[in-house]
Amino acid sequence: MLDIAIIWEWLAFAVRWLHVVTAIAWIGSSFYFIALDLGLRKSPHLPAGAFGEEWQVHGGGFYHIQKYLVAPENMPEHLTWFKWESYATWLSGAALLMIVYWVGGELYLIDPEKADLALWQGILISAASLSIGWLVYDFLCKSPLGEHPTALMILLFILLVAMGWGYDQIFTGRATLLHLGAFTATIMTANVFFIIIPNQKIVVADLKAGRTPDARYGKIAKLRSMHNNYLTLPVVFLMLSNHYPLAFASQYNWVIAALVFLMGVTIRHYFNTKHAGGKAPMWTWLATAILFIFIIHLSMLPMWKDGSYEASETRPLTATEQVFASAPGFDEIRSIVPGRCAMCHAREPVYEGIHWAPKGVVLETDADIVRAAREIYLQSGVTNAMPPANVSYMEEDERRKIVEWYRAAREKAPFGVAVR
């Protein structure tokens, strides 16, 4: 039997794997070239047009690297372009966002307590918002502010904080931080696609045509590359945040994200200064620690607004959720799941050491259960991932009943109602 839910889960895994691998390649090359650029040294033996050089040792060999601010007198036969790492990371990330937060939007995307929106409206906001940051940021960079990098970075920070707050007015906490990460990553990839690579291609075309390249193209590309460098660490945090409810399942999640952006600046400032040969600014680690302690403090403040769970219960069930609620076997499921899972997945967990429902998933009422039907099926039906170490002693017969209930709902779903 073709199990769409399992196939879909493996598809999500494959896309996530691709996203992680390409992100590692992109981040690795970005960090390497920033460190290389800052570590270049002058030498009396440099060829004409060369700005600096660096000797490096790795893998049993020595590397001699020279940088030209504009270009060498003659174009080399072989030229390596660093762009596909960025493009592949963004494309795979966009695909993963669609799989998790658009297709799975009824559970993960919209918070009904915050905004009374249909799923399609949430998806439209999700898609449209990702382009806004790039348009505003690019406008600022091309304005006179482009000559004032510090002021430009401050305005970019304000834009990111504003978007984090805006997302939190509509989306779940998990979707808020993920979308803020995607928003930032879109700016970074657009920098590569629309500015850095095209500027480099202009320089190459001028050289081939025998014209003297304009040095300002390299200057602009370097500025955008440095912006990407400072944004990288916060993006990594935001992309991993869905594993940590203390970060996303808080009414202060957008403030936490803002502080993480500042931590990214302090950490990168330390390494960039060190790579440039200057005295490493140790104060940056103290500043980072203080910011982190403040984040911990925010995460310990009340996680849920009064009545938030109750308010979410007032939302009518969707057509898909109604299918699960009326499917054969649900009477048994409504006793199995709360009994085996709700000691942790509750509004007020009672299991020792669990202070908040893991990943914000609550499984106490009928509405809770049908809204998380697919996750219950995958985590406790076809696999034994939940409960962890089977601490609540879920029996194999109970897991079988979960599988039968989910598949019965899928088979009995009316035409036009999607049940994965």
MIMI-232399 format. One record per residue (C-alpha): x, y, z; residue in three letters. Coordinates in Angstrom, 2 decimals, always signed. Layout:
        xx        yy        zz   code
         X         Y         Z    ALA
...
This chain:
        xx        yy        zz   code
     +0.00     +0.00     +0.00    MET
     +1.31     +3.42     -1.00    LEU
     +1.55     +5.47     +2.21    ASP
     +1.55     +9.13     +1.22    ILE
     +2.33    +10.32     +4.76    ALA
     +5.49     +8.22     +4.96    ILE
     +6.61     +9.15     +1.44    ILE
     +5.97    +12.82     +2.23    TRP
     +8.01    +12.56     +5.43    GLU
    +10.95    +11.03     +3.54    TRP
    +10.65    +13.75     +0.91    LEU
    +10.86    +16.36     +3.68    ALA
    +13.91    +14.57     +5.08    PHE
    +15.63    +14.50     +1.68    ALA
    +15.00    +18.22     +1.11    VAL
    +16.15    +19.05     +4.66    ARG
    +19.33    +17.00     +4.13    TRP
    +20.03    +18.83     +0.88    LEU
    +19.39    +22.15     +2.60    HIS
    +21.81    +21.37     +5.43    VAL
    +24.57    +20.15     +3.10    VAL
    +24.35    +23.13     +0.75    THR
    +24.16    +25.54     +3.71    ALA
    +27.34    +24.06     +5.14    ILE
    +29.05    +24.57     +1.77    ALA
    +27.81    +28.16     +1.51    TRP
    +28.65    +29.15     +5.08    ILE
    +32.03    +27.44     +4.87    GLY
    +33.06    +29.26     +1.70    SER
    +31.71    +32.58     +3.06    SER
    +33.66    +32.31     +6.31    PHE
    +36.77    +31.18     +4.48    TYR
    +36.84    +34.05     +1.99    PHE
    +36.07    +36.70     +4.61    ILE
    +38.95    +35.39     +6.74    ALA
    +41.19    +35.20     +3.66    LEU
    +40.32    +38.72     +2.56    ASP
    +41.00    +40.16     +6.00    LEU
    +44.26    +38.24     +6.33    GLY
    +45.88    +39.41     +3.08    LEU
    +49.38    +40.84     +3.47    ARG
    +51.31    +43.31     +1.36    LYS
    +54.51    +42.14     -0.26    SER
    +57.15    +43.90     -2.40    PRO
    +57.07    +40.99     -4.84    HIS
    +53.39    +41.17     -5.73    LEU
    +52.56    +41.30     -9.44    PRO
    +51.04    +44.44    -10.96    ALA
    +47.48    +45.02     -9.79    GLY
    +47.67    +42.60     -6.87    ALA
    +46.39    +43.93     -3.54    PHE
    +47.79    +41.32     -1.19    GLY
    +48.72    +37.69     -0.72    GLU
    +48.34    +34.88     +1.78    GLU
    +50.27    +31.68     +2.33    TRP
    +48.25    +28.81     +3.80    GLN
    +48.89    +25.19     +4.65    VAL
    +46.23    +22.50     +4.57    HIS
    +45.96    +18.82     +3.78    GLY
    +49.70    +18.33     +3.50    GLY
    +50.25    +21.07     +0.97    GLY
    +50.97    +24.81     +0.73    PHE
    +48.75    +27.33     -1.02    TYR
    +49.84    +30.74     -2.29    HIS
    +46.83    +33.01     -2.84    ILE
    +46.88    +36.50     -4.35    GLN
    +43.98    +38.94     -4.59    LYS
    +43.37    +41.58     -7.26    TYR
    +41.05    +44.43     -6.29    LEU
    +39.89    +44.76     -9.87    VAL
    +41.38    +41.96    -11.99    ALA
    +44.71    +40.70    -13.32    PRO
    +46.07    +42.05    -16.58    GLU
    +45.11    +38.86    -18.37    ASN
    +42.16    +36.61    -17.65    MET
    +43.10    +33.09    -16.54    PRO
    +41.87    +30.14    -18.61    GLU
    +40.04    +28.65    -15.64    HIS
    +37.89    +30.72    -13.27    LEU
    +35.89    +29.22    -10.39    THR
    +32.63    +30.97     -9.44    TRP
    +31.24    +30.61     -5.94    PHE
    +27.51    +30.97     -6.38    LYS
    +25.74    +27.61     -6.57    TRP
    +26.19    +26.98     -2.84    GLU
    +24.06    +30.05     -2.13    SER
    +21.46    +29.34     -4.79    TYR
    +21.04    +25.69     -3.80    ALA
    +20.72    +26.61     -0.13    THR
    +17.95    +29.11     -0.80    TRP
    +16.07    +26.90     -3.27    LEU
    +16.16    +23.86     -0.97    SER
    +15.18    +26.05     +1.99    GLY
    +12.24    +27.48     +0.07    ALA
    +11.12    +23.95     -0.84    ALA
    +11.40    +22.87     +2.80    LEU
     +9.37    +25.88     +3.95    LEU
     +6.62    +24.92     +1.49    MET
     +6.62    +21.29     +2.67    ILE
     +6.53    +22.04     +6.40    VAL
     +4.79    +25.40     +6.73    TYR
     +2.53    +25.56     +3.69    TRP
     +1.37    +21.99     +3.27    VAL
     +1.45    +21.53     +7.05    GLY
     +0.16    +25.04     +7.66    GLY
     -2.93    +24.08     +9.66    GLU
     -0.68    +22.91    +12.47    LEU
     +2.52    +24.93    +12.09    TYR
     +1.85    +28.20    +10.25    LEU
     -1.05    +30.29    +11.53    ILE
     -1.82    +30.93    +15.17    ASP
     -5.64    +31.29    +15.36    PRO
     -5.35    +33.27    +18.59    GLU
     -3.33    +35.95    +16.82    LYS
     -5.00    +36.16    +13.41    ALA
     -8.27    +34.84    +12.00    ASP
     -6.88    +33.90     +8.61    LEU
     -7.54    +31.11     +6.16    ALA
     -4.59    +28.88     +5.34    LEU
     -4.28    +30.29     +1.83    TRP
     -4.03    +33.80     +3.29    GLN
     -1.23    +32.73     +5.61    GLY
     +0.63    +31.11     +2.71    ILE
     +0.23    +34.28     +0.63    LEU
     +1.66    +36.41     +3.47    ILE
     +4.49    +33.91     +3.91    SER
     +5.46    +34.03     +0.24    ALA
     +5.04    +37.79     -0.28    ALA
     +6.92    +38.79     +2.86    SER
    +10.17    +37.13     +1.79    LEU
    +10.66    +39.57     -1.05    SER
     +9.94    +42.71     +0.99    ILE
    +13.20    +42.62     +2.92    GLY
    +15.34    +42.44     -0.18    TRP
    +13.52    +45.31     -1.92    LEU
    +13.84    +47.63     +1.10    VAL
    +17.42    +46.60     +1.87    TYR
    +18.53    +46.97     -1.75    ASP
    +16.93    +50.41     -1.93    PHE
    +18.83    +51.49     +1.20    LEU
    +22.13    +50.12     -0.12    CYS
    +21.73    +52.04     -3.40    LYS
    +20.78    +55.25     -1.59    SER
    +23.37    +57.69     -0.17    PRO
    +23.34    +55.48     +2.95    LEU
    +25.39    +53.02     +0.96    GLY
    +28.39    +55.23     +1.71    GLU
    +27.77    +54.88     +5.46    HIS
    +28.05    +51.16     +6.29    PRO
    +27.41    +51.52    +10.03    THR
    +24.16    +53.47     +9.57    ALA
    +23.11    +50.99     +6.92    LEU
    +23.66    +48.05     +9.26    MET
    +21.62    +49.76    +11.99    ILE
    +18.70    +50.29     +9.62    LEU
    +18.95    +46.66     +8.48    LEU
    +18.78    +45.56    +12.11    PHE
    +15.67    +47.72    +12.65    ILE
    +14.09    +46.15     +9.55    LEU
    +14.77    +42.64    +10.83    LEU
    +13.35    +43.41    +14.29    VAL
    +10.24    +44.94    +12.72    ALA
     +9.70    +41.88    +10.54    MET
    +10.15    +39.56    +13.53    GLY
     +7.47    +41.48    +15.42    TRP
     +5.21    +41.47    +12.37    GLY
     +5.51    +37.73    +11.84    TYR
     +4.68    +37.16    +15.51    ASP
     +1.37    +38.98    +15.06    GLN
     +0.20    +36.30    +12.64    ILE
     +2.22    +33.12    +12.78    PHE
     +2.95    +30.52    +15.42    THR
     +6.17    +31.08    +17.37    GLY
     +7.86    +28.30    +15.44    ARG
     +6.84    +29.80    +12.09    ALA
     +7.82    +33.29    +13.26    THR
    +11.48    +32.47    +13.83    LEU
    +11.70    +30.22    +10.78    LEU
    +10.25    +32.92     +8.52    HIS
    +12.56    +35.55     +9.97    LEU
    +15.45    +33.23     +9.10    GLY
    +14.09    +32.74     +5.58    ALA
    +13.56    +36.50     +5.26    PHE
    +17.22    +37.12     +6.16    THR
    +18.49    +34.29     +3.99    ALA
    +16.57    +35.73     +1.04    THR
    +18.44    +39.02     +1.46    ILE
    +21.73    +37.13     +1.57    MET
    +21.07    +35.02     -1.53    THR
    +19.66    +37.99     -3.43    ALA
    +22.91    +39.81     -2.64    ASN
    +24.77    +37.02     -4.39    VAL
    +22.34    +36.65     -7.31    PHE
    +21.55    +40.31     -8.06    PHE
    +24.70    +42.14     -6.96    ILE
    +27.85    +40.13     -6.25    ILE
    +27.87    +37.75     -9.23    ILE
    +26.58    +40.30    -11.81    PRO
    +29.22    +42.82    -10.71    ASN
    +31.93    +40.22    -11.09    GLN
    +30.61    +39.32    -14.54    LYS
    +30.80    +42.99    -15.57    ILE
    +34.46    +43.05    -14.57    VAL
    +35.17    +39.84    -16.51    VAL
    +33.35    +41.18    -19.60    ALA
    +35.36    +44.42    -19.48    ASP
    +38.61    +42.47    -19.32    LEU
    +37.67    +40.29    -22.26    LYS
    +36.71    +43.38    -24.25    ALA
    +40.01    +45.09    -23.44    GLY
    +38.40    +47.76    -21.25    ARG
    +39.68    +48.84    -17.84    THR
    +37.25    +47.49    -15.21    PRO
    +35.61    +49.92    -12.83    ASP
    +36.81    +49.28     -9.27    ALA
    +33.48    +50.38     -7.76    ARG
    +31.84    +47.09     -8.80    TYR
    +34.22    +45.17     -6.60    GLY
    +33.68    +47.64     -3.75    LYS
    +29.89    +47.19     -3.89    ILE
    +30.19    +43.40     -4.02    ALA
    +32.55    +43.40     -1.04    LYS
    +30.08    +45.47     +1.05    LEU
    +27.22    +43.03     +0.34    ARG
    +29.49    +40.08     +1.08    SER
    +30.41    +41.59     +4.46    MET
    +26.71    +42.06     +5.28    HIS
    +26.15    +38.39     +4.50    ASN
    +29.02    +37.52     +6.80    ASN
    +27.42    +39.27     +9.79    TYR
    +24.00    +37.74     +9.09    LEU
    +25.16    +34.14     +8.80    THR
    +25.25    +33.09    +12.47    LEU
    +21.77    +34.48    +13.30    PRO
    +20.33    +32.67    +10.27    VAL
    +21.79    +29.37    +11.49    VAL
    +20.19    +29.94    +14.91    PHE
    +16.81    +30.78    +13.38    LEU
    +16.86    +27.72    +11.13    MET
    +17.53    +25.46    +14.13    LEU
    +15.13    +27.23    +16.47    SER
    +12.20    +24.91    +15.73    ASN
    +13.94    +22.32    +17.92    HIS
    +13.88    +24.62    +20.94    TYR
    +10.50    +25.75    +22.37    PRO
    +12.33    +27.99    +24.83    LEU
    +13.29    +30.12    +21.83    ALA
    +10.13    +30.08    +19.71    PHE
     +7.25    +29.26    +22.08    ALA
     +7.46    +32.57    +23.90    SER
     +5.64    +35.86    +23.50    GLN
     +9.13    +37.39    +23.43    TYR
    +10.42    +35.23    +20.56    ASN
    +10.92    +38.25    +18.28    TRP
    +12.93    +39.99    +21.01    VAL
    +15.04    +36.85    +21.44    ILE
    +15.66    +36.85    +17.69    ALA
    +16.72    +40.51    +17.81    ALA
    +19.26    +39.74    +20.54    LEU
    +20.57    +36.79    +18.51    VAL
    +21.26    +39.17    +15.61    PHE
    +23.32    +41.31    +17.99    LEU
    +25.18    +38.21    +19.19    MET
    +26.00    +37.42    +15.57    GLY
    +27.54    +40.88    +15.20    VAL
    +29.68    +40.60    +18.35    THR
    +30.96    +37.13    +17.48    ILE
    +31.78    +37.97    +13.86    ARG
    +33.40    +41.27    +14.93    HIS
    +35.81    +39.31    +17.14    TYR
    +36.84    +36.89    +14.40    PHE
    +36.94    +39.51    +11.64    ASN
    +39.22    +41.72    +13.75    THR
    +41.41    +38.74    +14.62    LYS
    +41.70    +37.63    +10.99    HIS
    +42.61    +41.18     +9.98    ALA
    +45.65    +40.97    +12.23    GLY
    +44.38    +43.41    +14.83    GLY
    +44.13    +42.91    +18.57    LYS
    +41.27    +40.53    +19.24    ALA
    +38.52    +42.49    +21.06    PRO
    +37.83    +40.28    +24.09    MET
    +34.95    +42.53    +25.19    TRP
    +32.85    +40.99    +22.44    THR
    +32.66    +37.70    +24.34    TRP
    +31.47    +39.48    +27.47    LEU
    +28.85    +41.30    +25.42    ALA
    +27.78    +38.00    +23.82    THR
    +27.47    +36.32    +27.23    ALA
    +25.36    +39.18    +28.59    ILE
    +23.05    +39.01    +25.57    LEU
    +22.72    +35.25    +26.00    PHE
    +21.90    +35.56    +29.70    ILE
    +19.20    +38.08    +28.83    PHE
    +17.79    +35.62    +26.28    ILE
    +17.64    +32.94    +28.98    ILE
    +15.80    +35.39    +31.24    HIS
    +13.24    +36.16    +28.53    LEU
    +12.64    +32.45    +27.94    SER
    +11.77    +31.96    +31.61    MET
     +9.04    +34.59    +31.59    LEU
     +5.44    +33.33    +31.13    PRO
     +5.43    +31.34    +27.92    MET
     +1.77    +31.46    +27.16    TRP
     -0.61    +34.36    +27.42    LYS
     -3.57    +33.77    +29.72    ASP
     -6.27    +31.87    +27.91    GLY
     -4.25    +31.28    +24.75    SER
     -4.92    +27.56    +24.61    TYR
     -8.57    +28.04    +25.35    GLU
     -8.83    +30.68    +22.62    ALA
     -7.31    +28.28    +20.09    SER
     -9.96    +25.70    +20.98    GLU
    -12.67    +28.02    +19.66    THR
    -11.40    +27.72    +16.10    ARG
    -13.71    +25.45    +14.06    PRO
    -12.22    +22.24    +12.75    LEU
    -11.16    +22.26     +9.13    THR
    -12.61    +19.75     +6.68    ALA
     -9.49    +17.61     +7.03    THR
     -9.66    +17.66    +10.82    GLU
    -13.35    +16.72    +10.73    GLN
    -12.44    +13.63     +8.71    VAL
    -10.13    +12.44    +11.49    PHE
    -12.68    +13.26    +14.20    ALA
    -15.33    +11.13    +12.50    SER
    -13.09     +8.29    +11.34    ALA
    -13.62     +4.75    +12.72    PRO
    -11.50     +4.13    +15.81    GLY
    -11.36     +7.72    +17.03    PHE
    -13.22     +6.84    +20.23    ASP
    -10.26     +4.65    +21.20    GLU
     -7.67     +7.16    +20.03    ILE
     -9.19     +9.89    +22.21    ARG
     -8.32     +7.79    +25.25    SER
     -4.98     +6.36    +24.05    ILE
     -3.28     +9.61    +23.08    VAL
     -4.09    +11.74    +26.16    PRO
     -3.26     +8.79    +28.41    GLY
     +0.12     +8.07    +26.84    ARG
     +1.18    +11.53    +25.64    CYS
     -0.50    +14.28    +27.64    ALA
     +1.77    +14.07    +30.67    MET
     +4.22    +16.04    +28.49    CYS
     +2.06    +17.37    +25.66    HIS
     -0.25    +19.33    +27.93    ALA
     -1.11    +22.89    +28.77    ARG
     +0.47    +22.23    +32.16    GLU
     +2.80    +19.20    +31.80    PRO
     +3.10    +16.96    +34.84    VAL
     +6.10    +14.88    +33.75    TYR
     +9.15    +15.78    +35.82    GLU
    +11.56    +18.06    +33.98    GLY
     +9.04    +19.03    +31.28    ILE
     +7.88    +22.60    +31.80    HIS
     +6.26    +23.28    +28.42    TRP
     +4.68    +21.09    +25.78    ALA
     +7.50    +19.89    +23.48    PRO
     +7.52    +21.94    +20.27    LYS
     +4.30    +23.56    +21.48    GLY
     +2.23    +20.46    +20.55    VAL
     -0.65    +19.85    +22.98    VAL
     -2.57    +16.55    +22.94    LEU
     -5.30    +16.80    +25.56    GLU
     -8.59    +17.39    +23.75    THR
    -10.26    +15.94    +20.68    ASP
     -9.41    +19.09    +18.74    ALA
     -5.75    +18.81    +19.79    ASP
     -5.58    +15.22    +18.58    ILE
     -7.14    +15.69    +15.13    VAL
     -5.00    +18.76    +14.46    ARG
     -1.87    +16.70    +15.12    ALA
     -3.15    +13.50    +13.48    ALA
     -0.32    +13.14    +10.97    ARG
     +2.39    +13.70    +13.60    GLU
     +0.75    +11.20    +15.95    ILE
     +0.59     +8.67    +13.13    TYR
     +4.26     +9.10    +12.18    LEU
     +5.71     +9.49    +15.68    GLN
     +3.66     +6.89    +17.58    SER
     +2.03     +4.73    +14.91    GLY
     +4.42     +3.68    +12.16    VAL
     +7.44     +4.41    +14.39    THR
     +8.07     +4.26    +18.12    ASN
     +9.74     +7.69    +18.33    ALA
     +7.10     +8.81    +20.81    MET
     +6.81     +8.51    +23.73    PRO
    +10.62     +8.80    +24.15    PRO
    +12.02     +5.50    +25.43    ALA
     +8.33     +4.52    +25.71    ASN
     +8.24     +6.07    +29.19    VAL
     +4.45     +5.85    +29.29    SER
     +4.45     +2.20    +28.16    TYR
     +2.44     +2.57    +24.96    MET
     +1.55     -0.94    +23.82    GLU
     +1.95     -2.31    +20.31    GLU
     -1.80     -2.81    +20.09    ASP
     -2.30     +0.89    +20.79    GLU
     +0.19     +1.83    +18.09    ARG
     -1.67     -0.46    +15.68    ARG
     -4.96     +1.28    +16.49    LYS
     -3.37     +4.67    +15.74    ILE
     -2.28     +3.38    +12.33    VAL
     -5.71     +1.91    +11.59    GLU
     -7.47     +5.12    +12.62    TRP
     -5.25     +7.34    +10.47    TYR
     -5.50     +5.11     +7.40    ARG
     -9.26     +4.73     +7.82    ALA
     -9.58     +8.52     +7.82    ALA
     -7.48     +8.75     +4.68    ARG
     -9.59     +6.12     +2.90    GLU
    -12.90     +7.71     +3.89    LYS
    -11.92    +11.30     +3.13    ALA
    -14.44    +12.90     +0.76    PRO
    -13.33    +13.90     -2.71    PHE
    -11.48    +17.20     -2.61    GLY
    -10.38    +16.89     +1.05    VAL
     -6.63    +16.35     +1.23    ALA
     -5.44    +13.87     +3.86    VAL
     -1.76    +13.07     +3.58    ARG
